Amino acid sequence: MMPLFFIAIFFTGFGGLTAHAVPESPSATATLTHRASRPGQPLELIVTVREAAHPSVLVPSSLAGLKFHPLHKPELLSIEGKNVWLFRYRVTPFEVGDYEIPPFEVIDGDYSSKTQPLFLHVSRSGRLPQLSAKELSLGVNLPEPLSEEVLKAAPPPPLKPEPTPTPPDVRPLSARAASTCWKELKAFWNYPGK
């Protein structure tokens, strides 16, 4: 027979060993719709805040050559029973160059969180630049020396094959003219709208 003491501990649990759910602090991420743009072409920047009750986002002060404008009111989504806030901004670049958008700070009560910095390449063509080690390390949370090694080991992009030139038509001019006339006569004869 078990002593009463052990039965009481079994049913009430070990008082000092019970685990309480600790609320997660809010986390924030920022993303751009494109990494490259042309001057005057607006982009959308989305700040996603998870596990926050009523967050506020501090937008970095305007950078020379970039203009930030909020698009909508913050949007609250419930994903798997957790709060997810979306803050949308329009970013319009006005000058050609490479920009590093500083982190956005998110404040929710006593908690605060910062996003990673973002990189934007603005050129006249709007072409995407080659991915840098710093961008890769911030994007996938790797140390920068490791991301340099990853970029070195990555295979180079495949070269576009040169189009094969059309071989010259070596037939005499009279044969080429007769062939063209014959094709057009057949096309006229078989025209469906007769």
C-alpha positions in Angstrom: 0.0 0.0 0.0 1.3 3.4 -1.0 1.7 6.0 1.7 -0.8 8.8 1.5 2.0 11.3 1.0 3.0 9.8 -2.4 -0.6 9.6 -3.6 -1.1 13.3 -2.7 2.0 14.3 -4.8 0.8 12.2 -7.7 -2.6 13.8 -7.9 -1.5 17.4 -7.2 1.7 17.4 -9.2 5.0 18.6 -8.1 4.4 22.2 -7.1 7.9 23.5 -8.1 8.1 21.4 -11.3 5.0 22.6 -13.1 5.7 24.4 -16.3 3.8 27.5 -17.2 3.5 28.8 -20.8 5.7 31.8 -21.2 4.2 34.3 -23.7 6.4 34.7 -26.7 7.8 38.1 -27.4 6.7 39.7 -30.7 8.8 39.0 -33.7 9.0 41.2 -36.8 10.1 40.6 -40.4 10.2 43.0 -43.3 10.1 42.1 -47.0 10.1 44.0 -50.3 8.1 42.9 -53.3 11.3 43.2 -55.5 15.0 43.6 -54.8 15.5 45.8 -57.9 13.6 48.8 -59.3 13.7 51.7 -61.6 13.5 55.4 -60.5 9.9 56.4 -59.9 8.6 52.7 -59.9 6.9 52.1 -56.5 7.4 48.9 -54.5 5.5 47.4 -51.6 7.2 46.9 -48.3 5.4 44.6 -45.8 6.3 44.4 -42.1 4.9 41.2 -40.5 4.5 41.2 -36.7 3.8 37.9 -34.9 2.6 37.3 -31.3 1.7 41.0 -30.6 -1.5 42.4 -29.1 -1.4 46.0 -30.4 1.9 46.7 -32.1 3.1 50.0 -33.5 5.8 50.3 -36.1 8.4 53.0 -36.1 9.3 53.7 -39.8 12.9 54.8 -40.3 13.4 58.4 -41.1 13.3 59.0 -44.9 16.4 58.1 -46.7 17.8 60.4 -49.4 16.2 59.1 -52.6 13.4 57.0 -51.0 9.9 57.9 -50.0 7.8 55.8 -47.6 4.0 56.0 -47.6 1.6 53.8 -45.6 -0.8 52.0 -47.9 -3.6 50.7 -45.5 -4.4 50.5 -41.9 -2.6 47.6 -40.1 -4.3 44.3 -40.9 -4.9 41.7 -38.1 -4.9 38.0 -39.2 -5.4 35.0 -37.0 -3.1 32.1 -38.1 -3.3 28.9 -36.1 -4.8 30.9 -33.2 -2.0 33.4 -33.1 -2.1 37.1 -34.0 -0.3 38.2 -37.2 -0.3 41.9 -38.0 0.6 43.2 -41.5 1.8 46.8 -42.0 2.0 47.8 -45.7 4.1 50.7 -47.1 4.7 52.0 -50.6 8.4 52.7 -51.2 9.2 54.9 -54.1 12.9 55.4 -55.2 13.8 58.6 -57.0 17.5 58.2 -57.6 19.7 55.5 -59.1 21.8 53.6 -56.5 22.1 50.9 -54.0 20.0 51.5 -50.8 20.1 49.8 -47.4 16.8 50.3 -45.7 17.4 50.4 -42.0 15.5 48.1 -39.6 12.0 48.9 -38.6 11.3 48.9 -34.9 8.1 47.3 -33.6 6.9 48.1 -30.1 4.1 46.2 -28.3 3.8 47.2 -24.6 7.0 46.3 -22.9 8.3 44.3 -25.8 10.2 45.6 -28.8 11.7 43.9 -31.8 13.6 45.0 -34.9 13.5 43.7 -38.5 16.5 42.9 -40.5 17.8 45.7 -42.9 16.6 45.4 -46.5 18.6 46.1 -49.7 17.2 47.7 -52.8 19.0 48.2 -56.1 17.7 51.0 -58.3 18.9 51.3 -61.9 17.7 52.6 -65.2 17.0 49.1 -66.4 15.6 47.7 -63.2 17.6 44.5 -63.5 18.2 42.3 -60.5 21.9 42.5 -59.3 23.8 39.4 -58.2 23.0 38.4 -54.7 25.6 39.6 -52.2 26.9 37.7 -49.2 25.5 40.3 -46.8 22.0 40.0 -48.4 22.1 36.2 -48.2 23.3 36.2 -44.6 20.5 38.5 -43.5 17.9 36.6 -45.6 18.5 33.1 -44.3 20.2 34.0 -40.9 23.7 32.7 -41.7 27.0 34.2 -40.6 28.4 36.4 -43.4 31.6 34.3 -43.9 29.5 31.2 -44.4 27.3 32.9 -46.9 30.4 34.0 -48.9 31.4 30.3 -49.0 27.9 29.3 -50.2 28.0 31.9 -53.0 31.5 30.7 -54.1 30.3 27.1 -54.2 27.1 27.9 -56.0 27.1 27.0 -59.7 27.3 29.9 -62.1 24.0 30.7 -63.9 23.7 28.9 -67.3 24.8 31.0 -70.3 22.0 31.7 -72.8 22.8 29.8 -75.9 23.4 31.9 -79.0 20.7 31.6 -81.5 21.8 29.5 -84.5 21.9 31.7 -87.6 19.5 30.8 -90.4 21.6 29.2 -93.2 21.6 31.3 -96.4 19.4 30.1 -99.2 21.8 29.0 -101.9 19.1 28.4 -104.6 19.2 30.7 -107.6 17.0 33.8 -107.6 14.5 32.3 -110.1 14.0 29.2 -108.0 13.4 31.2 -104.9 10.9 33.5 -106.6 9.0 30.5 -108.1 8.9 28.8 -104.7 7.5 31.9 -103.0 4.9 32.4 -105.7 3.8 28.8 -105.5 3.5 29.0 -101.7 1.3 32.1 -102.0 -0.8 30.6 -104.7 -1.5 27.5 -102.5 -2.3 29.8 -99.6 -4.8 31.8 -101.7 -6.3 28.6 -103.1 -6.8 27.1 -99.6 -8.0 30.3 -98.1 -11.1 29.3 -95.9 -13.1 32.5 -96.6 -13.8 31.7 -100.3 
